Amino acid sequence: MFQALAVRDFRCLWVSNLAASFAMQMQMVARGWLIYDMTSSPLALTWVMLSFMLPSFVFSLAGGVVADRMRKKAIMITSQLLNTAATLLLATIVFRSDVTFWHFIWFGLFNGTVLSFSMPARASVIPEIVPRHVVVNAMALQSATFNLSRIAGPAVAGFLIAWFAGGDTTSHSGVGIVFYAIAGLYIVAVSGTAMLHYDGAPQRETETRVLHDLAEGFTYMRRERVILGLVIMGLVPMTFGWAPSMLMPAFNQDVIGGDPQTLGYLMTAMGVGALAGSLTLARLGDIGHKGRVLFIAAYLWAVAIIGFSLSGVLAIAMLFGLFTGAFSSVMGSLNMSVVQLAVRPEIRGRVMAINMMTHGLMPLFFLPISALAEWLGIATALFASGLLLAATMLATGRLFPELLRIDKGHSGEAMRPAPREHQSAAETGVSLPTTATEPGRSTAGTSSARSEHPLPSRLASHTLRQRGRHVVSI
């Protein structure tokens, strides 16, 4: 289950991401608690969230270009140091009770901008430090860090606020101390990244203009149907799949008739399911027929959402919430893994950035579901979301039949191997190293990265005879 953790550099990156994920989840709770205490306005919470999400849509592609042109380790460390400094500044402002609503808006814009430049580098470096056959395991373990922090982070933040505030949850000084603790977690994240041996050297042969790099990212996406299909799959269907999370407070109050405690139960059940799904995928590792598994997980996700929408009892809603979290985690992690495996190394940062940029559009796609919820009710909107998830997956399968034929996501027979002296463990998919020589210490960022990779569409047309059937190995 933990094969990727056998690679030293991935262990360092995993610890760094775990600390950063906990910091982000705790920050959301502390920030939301303080904003609502100051304004008593749900709209204020929405504006602060938008201030954080908007930069992801605006700057993600630029972040992908930077990730493909510069050393990824330096990008990650710089962004984490900026986050640490900003959090320390905000902690001081909050602790001194000088904070205003606009401080959170400016902090959200800054934090979101920094994240837009760091996430493409952080996501695209993983296939460069682990062997190809361990990428799925690595991505699942990365997803597990997020899901674990989603379960425990809010509880830890709430406990610390109550503890440091001495029972007075309106105390700005108590919340300020929690922000100092969050800054400490960011320092742990910086330390983990700094311990990487691999510096994430640019995966490119020639220097080009920035505008050319921006255009190349979109041209590549348009030309490679497998990549385009995977990105669309990660945007449109998954937007409908996230409806239970978005509408959970309203579902808890209007359908279950619950209170804040029952809302916590529902959120925890979904988080536990997501963690179980990511750990199960990590245990299965480099499975075959990844394309079919993606679609099956999506259809089961849709069924779970429909069951959730029909649940009028807390226990049943928690059960379907658990399944919803599990199948969403499997589909999301596997989708990201296959994208990582299929894309060329020298353009991986830009593809990851475009993927992030499309995720920034999710709130726009979700507006019709929100309108339906106000018009016909929460349960009806969730039921429709499940149907739309299944329908859009069917449409995606019809438009991109190549996705259903994805097998391992990589194959030695389907790739033209580079010369022996230009191959590394991460490129060839050899067994995990047992000596001091690890993918993180290899020259994967230089010569091996420039080994020849055929395009995914060419690989998709290359079929292997397996038990009388054609199976695409991209």
Secondary structure, DSSP 8 states (H G I E B T S, - for coil): --GGGGSHHHHHHHHHHHHHHHHHHHHHHHHHHHHHHHH--HHHHHHHHHHHHHHHHHHHHHHHHHHHHS-HHHHHHHHHHHHHHHHHHHHHHHHTT---HHHHHHHHHHHHHHHHHHHHHHHHHHHHHS-GGGHHHHHHHHHHHHHHHHHHHHHHHHHHHHHHTTT-TT-HHHHHHHHHHHHHHHHHHHHHHHT-S-------SS---HHHHHHHHHHHHHH-HHHHHHHHHHHHHHHHHTHHHHTHHHHIIIII---HHHHHHHHHHHHHHHHHHHHHHHHH-S-S-HHHHHHHHHHHHHHHHHHHHT--SHHHHHHHHHHHHHHHHHHHHHHHHHHHHHS-GGGHHHHHHHHHHHHTTHHHHHHHHHHHHHHH-HHHHHHHHHHHHHHHHHHHHHH-GGGGGB-SS--TTTS----GGG--HHHHT-----SS--GGGSSTTTTGGGS----HHHHHH-EEEETTEEEE--
